[in-house]
Amino acid sequence: MDERELKRRAHDVDVTVWVGKSGLEAVVDELNDQLAERNLVKVKFLRAARAGATTEEQAATLAEEVNADLIETRGHTAVLHR
């Protein structure tokens, strides 16, 4: 599936993972589980999680942690695919 198709499919996907003040490490296991169930997951980065880093930087780091592809970021939301 190409990136354009993944972006189209992501439009209808709800956010199911929220990164808060506990940081990225707190959501890695949950995100791994969700990516195993469905290969497209939306992640929302709350203000407390951003702490000086951009959403793009945090999303790229999280994608590396869970061995997934970062499809896109929009606002404070990222779409990951495995």
Buried (B, 14 or more C-beta within 10 A) or exposed (E): EEEEEBBEBBEEEEEBBBBEEEBBEEBBEBBBEBBEEEBBBBBBBEEEBBEEBEBEEBBBEBBEBBEBEBBBBEEBBBBBBB
